[in-house]
């Protein structure tokens, strides 16, 4: 029960006027980011990161995580009212959410979406509260080989379990890892891959890359598709909220199942997108009214939203406990932590107790405040979508440039952002996934350092990654995941052969 | 500013899309991207080989890790290249058509000019020009609305970043004139 005491202390840290107002500012900005096409969770957080550079770490992370919650809430608004998913993880919400809006039940659909988002993240935060300290104290025993094995596992699971073509995932990942190597080598102090350029000396900052890859490229894609926004108006009355909440217990199985799926996929780097689709499909498969899905069934809103939020939130668990982000946005929050000189990972729980528990407490508080805010302010945010895109697009471009410049005060970074924007646009169109690139950009240096430290420790013997039970099982699991498609294919063929032999 | 951009964009489209409406096929772009990535990998591999890709007495040298990564990147790109060339079915799926390319250029070219202008005029003046120009010429929004919106936005940004949060942006002659 040590966790509860620390959590209460966390609430004490939070309950100041300054932190609470930052929380509300963060939520409003986050909902904007989630609602606007062309801005999403990852680049929203990346662009707004410079605002927090002058704050103390606790206030900063509270504001950033609230931007994240806000973005998660905001995605549902556009899916339901406009049939345009503000975020990829809200795609499944449009299946039943938009039909409900067409039938004049927009308020019910929105209430259902917000409430289930709240439940999903609450389950995930509870998981973090009770699991993270344990995992962190376990991980305190990790040395460089164990850490490298965990990083390796993360990369392998992307390649093995991702739905994209394997060589494209590998391209994206190795490109990201290569780009992090540019600049000063942290172990030997030698310069590499700078080609004599002063600007490359600093290395490629991953936030600059993310702002380009997600922000600028998303604007290009949105312009290309020419979004026509035709939406339904909605205001939520307390009566509707109460009616939806009264029906809520009937769907407890769906809610629980989706939360579990979300938590699992959030911790493993599967992400909120997969979770929302899986939550929706399973709810449909187990429902007695399969045929009514897709025609405006409230369960079809509950299922994906709960899963998406549970996974979006639980993605922070491996980030806090191990220093490995479970999602793109978690990766950027991790980058933020490093900017303030905090080293995410198991030591964070020992050295910066106040900070960690303040953050976890802010997850509870941010979700409650967020729920109340979105329920009461939907009409305002729906109106934002009626602002012409021609006005919003250049403002997003300017915000991206500000974000990119502020990180290192370098004009070069603005050009780099533009380059990454074009790269992101092309990659998205030819199906090279951007998530492995982001992850590699964040983890690259740490992965390389832990590899080289292990090598220095073992005198260049690769067997160090199988030197004890712990590191051995992580490394083996990584290889299994890397070759998972081949292995599962092999098992399938084996079973076919056995079945064929029997008959 | 944006006026010259849209002219630039429309000059470009007929040249690149002679008879087809699709300017490029997904397959063609995949080939080009794979070639570029392979070239990049080769360049990086060469540079890392020079920095030392082997083992020193105290472990791997500085170029060791990136050298093998560039080999991996190169191998994956060559695989992608071969696959894109051999894969004939579905080769016709378009990457962009003329109309789409024109719209992409409508935002890409102004963004490029915005970056360029930021170097000389500072970020705030450049963003005023970008937003006003984009709203007026691309969005066809009334003059006064465009100018007013972008002026308010630029001032709000200045107050938020330079004054309230102490995040210093590049400035130009106008800010110098006003004494900032």
Boltz contact constraints between the chains, C-beta under 6 A:
constraints:
  - contact:
      token1: [A, 50]
      token2: [B, 167]
      max_distance: 6.0
  - contact:
      token1: [A, 51]
      token2: [B, 165]
      max_distance: 6.0
  - contact:
      token1: [A, 54]
      token2: [B, 165]
      max_distance: 6.0
  - contact:
      token1: [A, 54]
      token2: [B, 166]
      max_distance: 6.0
  - contact:
      token1: [A, 167]
      token2: [B, 76]
      max_distance: 6.0
  - contact:
      token1: [A, 167]
      token2: [B, 79]
      max_distance: 6.0
  - contact:
      token1: [A, 167]
      token2: [B, 80]
      max_distance: 6.0
  - contact:
      token1: [A, 170]
      token2: [B, 76]
      max_distance: 6.0
  - contact:
      token1: [A, 171]
      token2: [B, 76]
      max_distance: 6.0
  - contact:
      token1: [A, 174]
      token2: [B, 69]
      max_distance: 6.0
  - contact:
      token1: [A, 174]
      token2: [B, 72]
      max_distance: 6.0
  - contact:
      token1: [A, 174]
      token2: [B, 73]
      max_distance: 6.0
  - contact:
      token1: [A, 175]
      token2: [B, 73]
      max_distance: 6.0
  - contact:
      token1: [A, 177]
      token2: [B, 69]
      max_distance: 6.0
  - contact:
      token1: [A, 178]
      token2: [B, 44]
      max_distance: 6.0
  - contact:
      token1: [A, 178]
      token2: [B, 66]
      max_distance: 6.0
  - contact:
      token1: [A, 178]
      token2: [B, 69]
      max_distance: 6.0
  - contact:
      token1: [A, 178]
      token2: [B, 70]
      max_distance: 6.0
  - contact:
      token1: [A, 181]
      token2: [B, 66]
      max_distance: 6.0
  - contact:
      token1: [A, 185]
      token2: [B, 62]
      max_distance: 6.0
  - contact:
      token1: [A, 188]
      token2: [B, 62]
      max_distance: 6.0
  - contact:
      token1: [A, 190]
      token2: [B, 62]
      max_distance: 6.0
  - contact:
      token1: [A, 192]
      token2: [B, 51]
      max_distance: 6.0
  - contact:
      token1: [A, 192]
      token2: [B, 62]
      max_distance: 6.0
  - contact:
      token1: [A, 192]
      token2: [B, 63]
      max_distance: 6.0
  - contact:
      token1: [A, 193]
      token2: [B, 44]
      max_distance: 6.0
  - contact:
      token1: [A, 193]
      token2: [B, 47]
      max_distance: 6.0
  - contact:
      token1: [A, 219]
      token2: [B, 107]
      max_distance: 6.0
  - contact:
      token1: [A, 220]
      token2: [B, 104]
      max_distance: 6.0
  - contact:
      token1: [A, 223]
      token2: [B, 103]
      max_distance: 6.0
  - contact:
      token1: [A, 223]
      token2: [B, 104]
      max_distance: 6.0
  - contact:
      token1: [A, 223]
      token2: [B, 107]
      max_distance: 6.0
  - contact:
      token1: [A, 224]
      token2: [B, 100]
      max_distance: 6.0
  - contact:
      token1: [A, 224]
      token2: [B, 103]
      max_distance: 6.0
  - contact:
      token1: [A, 224]
      token2: [B, 104]
      max_distance: 6.0
  - contact:
      token1: [A, 388]
      token2: [B, 139]
      max_distance: 6.0
  - contact:
      token1: [A, 390]
      token2: [B, 135]
      max_distance: 6.0
  - contact:
      token1: [A, 390]
      token2: [B, 138]
      max_distance: 6.0
  - contact:
      token1: [A, 390]
      token2: [B, 139]
      max_distance: 6.0
  - contact:
      token1: [A, 391]
      token2: [B, 135]
      max_distance: 6.0
  - contact:
      token1: [A, 391]
      token2: [B, 149]
      max_distance: 6.0
  - contact:
      token1: [A, 394]
      token2: [B, 130]
      max_distance: 6.0
  - contact:
      token1: [A, 394]
      token2: [B, 131]
      max_distance: 6.0
  - contact:
      token1: [A, 394]
      token2: [B, 134]
      max_distance: 6.0
  - contact:
      token1: [A, 395]
      token2: [B, 153]
      max_distance: 6.0
  - contact:
      token1: [A, 397]
      token2: [B, 111]
      max_distance: 6.0
  - contact:
      token1: [A, 398]
      token2: [B, 127]
      max_distance: 6.0
  - contact:
      token1: [A, 406]
      token2: [B, 167]
      max_distance: 6.0
  - contact:
      token1: [A, 411]
      token2: [B, 119]
      max_distance: 6.0
  - contact:
      token1: [A, 414]
      token2: [B, 115]
      max_distance: 6.0
  - contact:
      token1: [A, 418]
      token2: [B, 115]
      max_distance: 6.0
  - contact:
      token1: [A, 430]
      token2: [B, 26]
      max_distance: 6.0
  - contact:
      token1: [A, 430]
      token2: [B, 29]
      max_distance: 6.0
  - contact:
      token1: [A, 430]
      token2: [B, 30]
      max_distance: 6.0
  - contact:
      token1: [A, 448]
      token2: [B, 65]
      max_distance: 6.0
  - contact:
      token1: [A, 452]
      token2: [B, 59]
      max_distance: 6.0
  - contact:
      token1: [A, 452]
      token2: [B, 60]
      max_distance: 6.0
  - contact:
      token1: [A, 455]
      token2: [B, 59]
      max_distance: 6.0
  - contact:
      token1: [A, 455]
      token2: [B, 60]
      max_distance: 6.0
  - contact:
      token1: [A, 456]
      token2: [B, 58]
      max_distance: 6.0
  - contact:
      token1: [A, 456]
      token2: [B, 59]
      max_distance: 6.0
  - contact:
      token1: [A, 460]
      token2: [B, 55]
      max_distance: 6.0
